[in-house]
């Protein structure tokens, strides 16, 4: 039984909730409670009932309490890191009016394109918000709702992101944080506030939105009596503002103003994500120019198709996910759900370069390569946003931190090493989003800087792999196919 206070970091992701119980002083993981939730929809639709998230949070906390043996009275703080961008619309009693539209719901692609044009184009958006609307962005989803379900939009009294919804259930206050708010499309990273002109463009009243809390593990209150009862915790537990999942992973890795700046991260999960914490405010239309959880910036690029898409190719071929070989002449772009980066929402999977001698193992390897090159090309843009030349010795010498489920897979690790030419660090901690949330919870409880605290915990340290010689032939072949796919769909290179 730990003598130090215990904090709970909640990772409310697309398909499940994890509640990590950590020793607030050492960061040692005491238990991780888990509970699933369902995603519904076909075609481009992806929706979840927000009430599922709350129920899953309660179940995960209960499981963590049981597994850890921690006394409820030892818990000092809790924070939620949630999937970004999702649109939660509530009535006056703060109950969901409909299932939430998730980040990977692509139906709002036409609305994203229209919004981009209405404000003056990609550069205008990037200059104000740091990002250009794509189907994932909350502003495009709100516009989709107004067009397709006007009666629901008219009854909406409050608009929340997934982590905002859960934080409000915990503390009873409508708050967000600058990191997750910067993914809505209506928060300006230039001013650190909601953009009045964009809200007017969307027909949104600022009073329906949560108030952005100061960055850096802000304490926004304590558990309400009803939340304390549902969770089996004392009402004295401090509640942090929380943040988005990517921002929380950065905290867990010790990236930010009190830790490492301009160090790249590649997350291999359902989506492929690359980001780095930096002092430079991003304004590149090719990136999501997010704010970080600690008051700096988090230039980020996200692909829709990563581990899930490659696993689907493996299943179609009847192969184990690690039964892969380099693709040879074959190029397979596994854009099974459209694609976000590059912005090709109507794309589908593409296979070219097939020969009589091509083996199933090479086809699977080509799927790995197609997904990896797609996200590694985006990494180059992230490094440029940090003020680095991605091909410079300085940038190439910086280890690429590989996280997410794919980081535990041999084929993913070898593919990224071969195509990036960079040294890799594979952190020992596997629940970095939850670790980051735990650091935010500890910050709310103690006032300690969350990034410095996470760095002290050491969750970002792990196995180090030297660089391999880069496979430039595969890089150039796959990159040319990606460019040709964009030109074919939209008449652009």
Buried (B, 14 or more C-beta within 10 A) or exposed (E): EBEBBBBBBBBBBBEBBBBBBBBBBEBEBBBBBBBEBEBEBEEBBBBBBBBBBBBBBBBBBBBBBEBBEBEBEBBBBBBBBBBBBBBBBBEEEBEBBBBBBBBBBBBBBBBBBBBBEBBEEBEBBBBBBBBBBBBBBBBBBBBBBBEEBEEBBEBBBBBBBBBBBBBBBBBBBBBBBBBBBBBBBBBBBBEBEBBEEBBEBBEBEEEBBBEBBEBBBBBBBBBBEEBBEBBEBBEEBBBBBBBBBBBBBBBBBBBBBBBBBBBBBBBBBBBBBBBBBBEBBBBBBBBBBBBBBBBBBBBBBBBBBBBBBBBBBBEEBEBEBEBBBBBBBBBBBBBBBBBBBBBBBEBBBBBBBBEEEBBBBBBBBBBBBBBBBBBBBBBBBBBBBBEBEBEEEEBBEBBBBBBBBBBEBEBBBBBBBBBBBBBBBBBEBBBBBBBBBBBBBBBBBBEBBBBBBBBBBBBBBBEEBEBBEBBEEBBEBBBEBBBBBBEEBEEEE
